[in-house]
Amino acid sequence: MIFLLAIAIGSLFAGAVYLILRRSVAKLILGLMLLSHAVNLLIFTMGDGGVRRGALPIVDYYTGEVMPNTTDPLVQALILTAIVISFGITAFIMALAYRATQAMKTDDLDDMANTDRL
């Protein structure tokens, strides 16, 4: 399972780098989205205990004692927070890219380097 996740994370990082190095603003945004998903998966797999199916929560509901084979909810909370932040940043970047494309009349980053037309 961890090996398949490592392949998926590597593929997401490779695809993100490829898209970020393209000249289109839309591809840059897609690359940043892929990069955020890859980082979230990496944090999830590197968390305390790794990926365990059917692991118990931190505290037993009936006895109230801490169980020895538990998962760490902090990693999941960090990933949830990172997902919300990446959605907000993606929406902000998309609004900026839309406005820049309207003002410059192009989607090419090389053409956007010269801002004398504004």
PyMOL commands that set and color helices and strands:
alter all, ss='L'
color gray80, all
select helices_A, chain A and resi 2-20+25-45+73-104+109-112
alter helices_A, ss='H'
color red, helices_A
deselect
rebuild
show_as cartoon
